[in-house]
Amino acid sequence: MQDFLVVLAAIWAVMGISAAMYDMVAKINSGALEYSNAIAFFSSMFFRGIIGSMFGPITIIFAYIEKLRRR
């Protein structure tokens, strides 16, 4: 179960980062990244990136600590 959580968290981190990057590239290519859209764009990127890249590693760390504690 613990190893499953680690794998899940790693996938979650990669998905969050890649979704944010894909969003950024798509918005730059379509020319939608202007000053009026910048705030909404960065907030969406911020939340996606934070959810993916923060909670993923945090979950991995917690799972690892739990694994060490069970030994």
N, C-alpha and C positions, 0 to 999 in steps of 0.2 A: 504493500500500500504506500509506503514511504517513497519508494523508487518511482512509483506511478505519479505521485505528487510532484516530484522533482522534474520528471519529464514534461508533465503538464505545464509547470511554471516556466520551463525553458521555452516550450512552444508558444506560450502566452507572451513572453517577453519578445520573441522574434516577431510574432504577429503584430504586436503593438508598434514596434519600431518600424517594421516594413510598411504597415498601413499609414503611419505618419509620413514616411518618406514618399510613398506612392501618391498620397494626397498632395504633398508639396510639389512634386514634379508635375502632376496633372494640372494644378492651379497655375504654375509658372508657364507651362506650355500653352495653356488656353488663354493666357494673358489676363486672368481674373485677379492676379495678385497686384492690386493697386492699393492706394492708401486707405480708401474707404473699406475695402475688404480685409485689410491687413489684420485688424484687431480680431475679427471673427475667425480668420484663418489661423492666427497664432494661438488663439484660445482653443480651437478644435485640435490643433496639432499638439498643444501643450497637454490637453487632457488625454488624448490618445497615447502620446508618447509616455506620459507619466504613468498611466494605468499599465501600459505594457512593460515599460523598462524599469519601473520602481517595484511594482508588486511581484513581478516575475522573480527577480533576484532575492527579494525579501522572503518569498515563499520557499525558494531553494535553501536559503540560509536557515530558516526555521525548521525545514524538513531535515537538514543536516544536523542541527542541534538536537532535534528529537531522536535522530538515529544514534548519535553519540550517547545520549542519555540512556537509551534502552540497552546499551551494552553491559 
